[in-house]
Amino acid sequence: AQAVRPGGYVVVLKPTRDHLPTVAAQLARAHGAQLGFVYEHALEGFSITASPQAAAALARNPRVAYVEPDMVMNIFQTTSQVIPTGI
C-alpha cells in the first residue's frame, strides 16, 4: 500500500560534484520550498514540502533530473504469500 504525503516531493538531482546539502538548500530556498532530508547515498537528492507550482518549477531547473510526489510505502505479508528464509 502507498500514501502520498500532501505537499511532499522528492527531488532527484543530476550527478553533481558540488556539496549536496548546500545545493539542496539553495534550490529549495530559490523555489520557496521547505527542505526536508538530503539523500546522499542511494541517490543524490532531497525531500521538500512545497506547492505543486514550486515543485513543477523546480523540475525545470537544469540541475534537477526529476521531481516525484513523496509517498509512504508499506510492505505487508498476507497468508497467501510465503517469503523464503534469507529474503
Disulfide bonds with the S-S distance in Angstrom:
none
